[in-house]
Amino acid sequence: MPWYAIRTVYQFGVKADGKNVFEERIVSLQASDWDEAHAKAKAESRAYENDADVTAHPQRDGYEQDGESLIDGYEIWSELFESSLSLEDFFADRYSKHEYHPE
């Protein structure tokens, strides 16, 4: 069964100076197809939201891994950012603004 890496962006908190803190987090998930991978990612994200008291952006992106087996739900990437933008505006600026669309 294939492995997928799924990225979710979270609003992690607000600093004393009013800037928002965002987390880009990628987890590995084993699933039979993309639909199952995204369903598992949504459930994992909800659990992380509750545990860490954060807010997830609704769009998740991912890719199918091409190698050895991984650990289901294992966090393979996390990075924090700060900005005075809202979660929606931060996501649009970081991920949608420079999105590649082939001709």
Backbone as a printed PyTorch tensor [residue, N CA C, xyz], in Angstrom:
tensor([[[  0.8570,  -1.1760,   0.0000],
         [  0.0000,   0.0000,   0.0000],
         [  0.9060,   1.2450,   0.0000]],

        [[  0.5680,   2.2470,  -0.8130],
         [  1.4250,   3.4390,  -0.9370],
         [  1.4440,   4.3120,   0.3210]],

        [[  2.4830,   5.1370,   0.4030],
         [  2.6460,   6.1300,   1.4600],
         [  2.5120,   7.5180,   0.8470]],

        [[  1.9030,   8.4170,   1.6060],
         [  1.6930,   9.7930,   1.1650],
         [  2.2500,  10.7520,   2.2090]],

        [[  2.7420,  11.8850,   1.7610],
         [  3.1430,  12.9820,   2.6450],
         [  2.1260,  14.0920,   2.4150]],

        [[  1.4540,  14.5240,   3.4860],
         [  0.3970,  15.5230,   3.3770],
         [  0.7640,  16.7430,   4.2220]],

        [[  0.7060,  17.9310,   3.5840],
         [  1.0390,  19.1880,   4.2620],
         [ -0.2290,  19.9090,   4.6870]],

        [[ -0.2260,  20.3900,   5.9310],
         [ -1.2910,  21.2370,   6.4480],
         [ -0.6350,  22.4720,   7.0620]],

        [[ -1.2610,  23.6260,   6.8950],
         [ -0.7740,  24.8680,   7.4890],
         [ -1.7170,  25.2440,   8.6310]],

        [[ -1.1400,  25.6000,   9.7740],
         [ -1.9000,  25.9310,  10.9730],
         [ -1.5910,  27.3400,  11.4480]],

        [[ -2.5950,  27.9820,  12.0300],
         [ -2.3180,  29.1920,  12.7940],
         [ -1.9860,  28.6880,  14.1880]],

        [[ -0.7440,  28.9090,  14.5880],
         [ -0.1830,  28.3170,  15.7900],
         [ -0.3870,  29.2030,  17.0140]],

        [[ -0.5490,  30.4970,  16.7940],
         [ -0.7350,  31.4170,  17.9180],
         [ -0.5130,  32.8450,  17.4760]],

        [[ -0.4920,  33.7410,  18.4500],
         [ -0.2610,  35.1600,  18.2060],
         [  0.8010,  35.6290,  19.1910]],

        [[  1.8180,  36.3270,  18.6690],
         [  2.8760,  36.8570,  19.5190],
         [  2.4040,  38.1230,  20.2400]],

        [[  3.1570,  38.5450,  21.2340],
         [  2.8230,  39.7440,  22.0110],
         [  2.7410,  40.9800,  21.1280]],

        [[  3.5150,  40.9980,  20.0260],
         [  3.4980,  42.1650,  19.1290],
         [  2.3420,  42.1120,  18.1280]],

        [[  1.4760,  41.1040,  18.2420],
         [  0.3130,  40.9900,  17.3740],
         [  0.5370,  40.1710,  16.1170]],

        [[  1.7730,  39.7540,  15.8410],
         [  2.0320,  38.9420,  14.6490],
         [  1.5350,  37.5240,  14.8740]],

        [[  0.9200,  36.9640,  13.8320],
         [  0.4570,  35.5860,  13.8710],
         [  1.6330,  34.6400,  13.6730]],

        [[  1.5580,  33.4800,  14.2900],
         [  2.5610,  32.4350,  14.1120],
         [  1.8810,  31.2870,  13.3770]],

        [[  2.4910,  30.8420,  12.2760],
         [  1.9380,  29.7650,  11.4580],
         [  2.8930,  28.5880,  11.4560]],

        [[  2.3430,  27.4000,  11.3790],
         [  3.1460,  26.1910,  11.2790],
         [  2.8040,  25.4720,   9.9910]],

        [[  3.8380,  25.1240,   9.2470],
         [  3.6950,  24.2560,   8.0830],
         [  4.1270,  22.8820,   8.5690]],

        [[  3.2410,  21.8980,   8.4900],
         [  3.4950,  20.5780,   9.0610],
         [  3.1510,  19.5040,   8.0360]],

        [[  4.0570,  18.5460,   7.8720],
         [  3.8430,  17.4450,   6.9320],
         [  3.9130,  16.1340,   7.7060]],

        [[  2.9170,  15.2780,   7.4800],
         [  2.9020,  13.9520,   8.1040],
         [  2.8500,  12.8870,   7.0110]],

        [[  3.3610,  11.7070,   7.3360],
         [  3.3080,  10.5770,   6.4090],
         [  2.1190,   9.7030,   6.7750]],

        [[  1.4220,   9.2460,   5.7420],
         [  0.2350,   8.4190,   5.9390],
         [  0.2290,   7.2800,   4.9200]],

        [[ -0.1160,   6.1050,   5.3730],
         [ -0.2620,   4.9690,   4.4700],
         [ -1.7330,   4.8490,   4.1060]],

        [[ -2.0040,   4.7550,   2.8100],
         [ -3.3920,   4.6980,   2.3470],
         [ -3.4480,   3.9740,   1.0100]],

        [[ -4.6280,   3.4710,   0.6920],
         [ -4.7850,   2.7330,  -0.5690],
         [ -4.8620,   3.6660,  -1.7750]],

        [[ -5.2920,   4.9310,  -1.5530],
         [ -5.3910,   5.8940,  -2.6570],
         [ -5.4370,   7.3170,  -2.0870]],

        [[ -5.5070,   8.3070,  -2.9910],
         [ -5.5190,   9.7150,  -2.5800],
         [ -6.7150,  10.0540,  -1.6980]],

        [[ -7.8810,   9.5240,  -2.0090],
         [ -9.0700,   9.8210,  -1.2060],
         [ -8.8850,   9.3710,   0.2420]],

        [[ -8.3760,   8.1740,   0.4140],
         [ -8.1420,   7.6770,   1.7720],
         [ -7.0420,   8.4820,   2.4580]],

        [[ -5.9880,   8.8300,   1.7260],
         [ -4.8990,   9.6280,   2.3080],
         [ -5.4110,  10.9690,   2.8100]],

        [[ -6.2540,  11.6330,   2.0050],
         [ -6.7850,  12.9400,   2.4200],
         [ -7.7680,  12.7980,   3.5820]],

        [[ -8.5430,  11.7350,   3.6170],
         [ -9.4540,  11.5090,   4.7460],
         [ -8.6590,  11.2800,   6.0340]],

        [[ -7.5900,  10.4890,   5.9400],
         [ -6.7460,  10.2550,   7.1170],
         [ -6.0460,  11.5430,   7.5360]],

        [[ -5.6120,  12.3420,   6.5660],
         [ -4.9460,  13.6070,   6.8840],
         [ -5.9060,  14.5600,   7.5850]],

        [[ -7.1490,  14.5870,   7.1460],
         [ -8.1490,  15.4510,   7.7710],
         [ -8.3710,  15.0320,   9.2230]],

        [[ -8.4870,  13.7350,   9.4700],
         [ -8.6870,  13.2330,  10.8390],
         [ -7.4540,  13.5240,  11.7030]],

        [[ -6.2730,  13.3030,  11.1600],
         [ -5.0390,  13.5600,  11.9060],
         [ -4.9250,  15.0420,  12.2260]],

        [[ -5.2920,  15.8880,  11.2670],
         [ -5.2270,  17.3330,  11.4510],
         [ -6.1840,  17.7940,  12.5490]],

        [[ -7.3820,  17.2410,  12.5610],
         [ -8.3520,  17.5980,  13.6200],
         [ -7.8220,  17.2160,  14.9960]],

        [[ -7.2090,  16.0520,  15.0980],
         [ -6.6360,  15.6200,  16.3750],
         [ -5.5060,  16.5610,  16.7890]],

        [[ -4.6560,  16.9500,  15.8250],
         [ -3.5570,  17.8720,  16.1210],
         [ -4.0970,  19.2340,  16.5420]],

        [[ -5.1520,  19.7130,  15.8690],
         [ -5.7890,  20.9800,  16.2510],
         [ -6.2210,  20.9410,  17.7110]],

        [[ -6.8690,  19.8630,  18.1070],
         [ -7.3490,  19.7290,  19.4900],
         [ -6.2030,  19.6150,  20.4830]],

        [[ -5.1970,  18.8060,  20.1590],
         [ -4.0700,  18.5900,  21.0720],
         [ -3.2050,  19.8420,  21.2310]],

        [[ -2.9560,  20.5480,  20.1390],
         [ -2.0440,  21.6950,  20.1630],
         [ -2.7720,  23.0310,  20.2870]],

        [[ -4.1100,  23.0130,  20.2810],
         [ -4.9200,  24.2340,  20.3420],
         [ -4.5210,  25.2010,  19.2160]],

        [[ -4.5530,  24.7000,  17.9890],
         [ -4.2220,  25.4670,  16.7910],
         [ -5.3920,  25.4140,  15.8200]],

        [[ -5.3290,  26.2110,  14.7410],
         [ -6.3800,  26.2270,  13.7200],
         [ -5.7690,  25.8450,  12.3830]],

        [[ -6.3540,  24.8610,  11.7120],
         [ -5.8450,  24.3890,  10.4220],
         [ -6.4760,  25.1470,   9.2690]],

        [[ -5.6660,  25.4450,   8.2520],
         [ -6.2060,  25.9280,   6.9820],
         [ -6.8820,  24.7300,   6.3210]],

        [[ -8.0370,  24.9090,   5.6850],
         [ -8.7730,  23.7610,   5.1480],
         [ -8.1080,  23.0480,   3.9680]],

        [[ -7.2120,  23.6990,   3.2480],
         [ -6.5760,  23.0420,   2.1010],
         [ -5.3410,  22.2730,   2.5500]],

        [[ -5.2670,  21.0080,   2.1380],
         [ -4.1000,  20.1770,   2.4010],
         [ -3.5360,  19.7250,   1.0590]],

        [[ -2.2290,  19.6850,   0.9570],
         [ -1.5820,  19.2370,  -0.2640],
         [ -0.6570,  18.0840,   0.0740]],

        [[ -0.3550,  17.2590,  -0.9260],
         [  0.5090,  16.1310,  -0.6440],
         [  1.0810,  15.5120,  -1.8930]],

        [[  1.8520,  14.4750,  -1.6570],
         [  2.4250,  13.7200,  -2.7640],
         [  2.6280,  12.2790,  -2.3270]],

        [[  2.6480,  11.3990,  -3.3020],
         [  2.8670,   9.9830,  -3.0240],
         [  4.3620,   9.7270,  -2.8970]],

        [[  4.7460,   9.0600,  -1.8280],
         [  6.1480,   8.7280,  -1.5850],
         [  6.5800,   7.5960,  -2.5140]],

        [[  7.8510,   7.5570,  -2.8300],
         [  8.3530,   6.4850,  -3.6950],
         [  9.5910,   5.8610,  -3.0680]],

        [[  9.3670,   5.0720,  -2.0640],
         [ 10.5030,   4.4460,  -1.3990],
         [ 10.0480,   3.4160,  -0.3920]],

        [[ 10.8680,   3.2360,   0.6250],
         [ 10.5930,   2.2530,   1.6620],
         [  9.4000,   2.6760,   2.5200]],

        [[  8.8930,   1.7550,   3.2990],
         [  7.7740,   2.0290,   4.1930],
         [  8.1470,   3.0800,   5.2290]],

        [[  7.1500,   3.8550,   5.6250],
         [  7.3110,   4.9000,   6.6240],
         [  6.4460,   4.5510,   7.8320]],

        [[  6.3510,   5.4620,   8.7810],
         [  5.5140,   5.2620,   9.9660],
         [  4.2590,   6.0900,   9.7930]],

        [[  3.0830,   5.4580,   9.8440],
         [  1.8050,   6.1190,   9.6270],
         [  1.5900,   7.2460,  10.6370]],

        [[  1.3090,   8.4570,  10.1410],
         [  1.0480,   9.6090,  10.9920],
         [  2.3000,  10.2960,  11.5150]],

        [[  3.4730,   9.8370,  11.1240],
         [  4.7340,  10.3980,  11.5970],
         [  4.9580,  11.7850,  10.9970]],

        [[  5.3080,  12.7420,  11.8420],
         [  5.5890,  14.0960,  11.3620],
         [  6.9620,  14.1090,  10.6970]],

        [[  7.0070,  14.4800,   9.4100],
         [  8.2830,  14.5010,   8.7020],
         [  8.7590,  15.9150,   8.3940]],

        [[  7.9390,  16.9270,   8.6840],
         [  8.3420,  18.3080,   8.4570],
         [  7.4840,  19.2240,   9.3040]],

        [[  8.1080,  20.2180,   9.8990],
         [  7.3900,  21.2610,  10.6230],
         [  8.2390,  22.5170,  10.5740]],

        [[  7.6160,  23.6480,  10.2420],
         [  8.3250,  24.9190,  10.2000],
         [  7.3700,  26.0120,  10.6630]],

        [[  7.8710,  26.9270,  11.4900],
         [  7.0590,  28.0210,  11.9990],
         [  7.3810,  29.3100,  11.2540]],

        [[  6.3620,  30.1460,  11.0610],
         [  6.4880,  31.4370,  10.4010],
         [  5.7710,  32.4720,  11.2540]],

        [[  6.1200,  33.7450,  11.0880],
         [  5.3590,  34.7930,  11.7460],
         [  4.9660,  35.8520,  10.7290]],

        [[  3.7710,  36.4160,  10.9260],
         [  3.2340,  37.3930,   9.9870],
         [  2.0710,  38.1150,  10.6330]],

        [[  1.7890,  39.3130,  10.1740],
         [  0.6000,  40.0140,  10.6550],
         [ -0.6120,  39.6770,   9.7930]],

        [[ -0.4440,  38.8070,   8.8010],
         [ -1.5460,  38.3760,   7.9460],
         [ -2.4450,  37.3840,   8.6740]],

        [[ -3.7030,  37.2840,   8.2430],
         [ -4.6080,  36.2540,   8.7440],
         [ -4.1820,  34.9030,   8.1720]],

        [[ -4.7460,  33.8220,   8.6860],
         [ -4.4370,  32.4860,   8.1770],
         [ -4.7550,  32.3900,   6.6870]],

        [[ -5.9370,  32.8740,   6.2700],
         [ -6.3270,  32.8260,   4.8550],
         [ -5.3490,  33.6210,   3.9820]],

        [[ -5.0060,  34.8410,   4.4130],
         [ -4.1130,  35.6930,   3.6170],
         [ -2.6900,  35.1450,   3.6010]],

        [[ -2.2240,  34.6080,   4.7230],
         [ -0.8950,  34.0030,   4.7710],
         [ -0.8130,  32.8310,   3.8030]],

        [[ -1.8360,  31.9690,   3.8410],
         [ -1.8590,  30.8040,   2.9630],
         [ -1.8420,  31.2410,   1.5000]],

        [[ -2.6800,  32.2220,   1.1540],
         [ -2.7450,  32.7110,  -0.2320],
         [ -1.4200,  33.3090,  -0.6600]],

        [[ -0.7950,  34.0880,   0.2200],
         [  0.4750,  34.7310,  -0.1170],
         [  1.5960,  33.7150,  -0.2700]],

        [[  1.6520,  32.7410,   0.6220],
         [  2.7590,  31.7750,   0.5970],
         [  2.5690,  30.6790,  -0.4430]],

        [[  1.3340,  30.2080,  -0.6280],
         [  1.1430,  29.0340,  -1.4690],
         [  0.4110,  29.3040,  -2.7780]],

        [[ -0.4990,  30.2220,  -2.8090],
         [ -1.2820,  30.4390,  -4.0220],
         [ -0.6890,  31.5040,  -4.9340]],

        [[ -0.0590,  32.4950,  -4.3730],
         [  0.4610,  33.6300,  -5.1400],
         [  1.4500,  33.1910,  -6.2250]],

        [[  2.2740,  32.2280,  -5.9140],
         [  3.3250,  31.8010,  -6.8480],
         [  3.0770,  30.3910,  -7.3860]],

        [[  1.8250,  29.9650,  -7.3700],
         [  1.4900,  28.6280,  -7.8340],
         [  1.7620,  28.4960,  -9.3310]],

        [[  2.3300,  27.3830,  -9.7080],
         [  2.6740,  27.1270, -11.1000],
         [  1.4790,  26.5180, -11.8180]],

        [[  1.1130,  27.0860, -12.9480],
         [  0.0350,  26.5660, -13.7960],
         [  0.5980,  26.3580, -15.1950]],

        [[  0.8610,  25.1250, -15.5920],
         [  1.4120,  24.8610, -16.9160],
         [  0.4770,  25.3450, -18.0200]],

        [[  1.0620,  25.7340, -19.1230],
         [  0.2660,  26.2210, -20.2570],
         [ -0.3780,  25.0720, -21.0050]]])
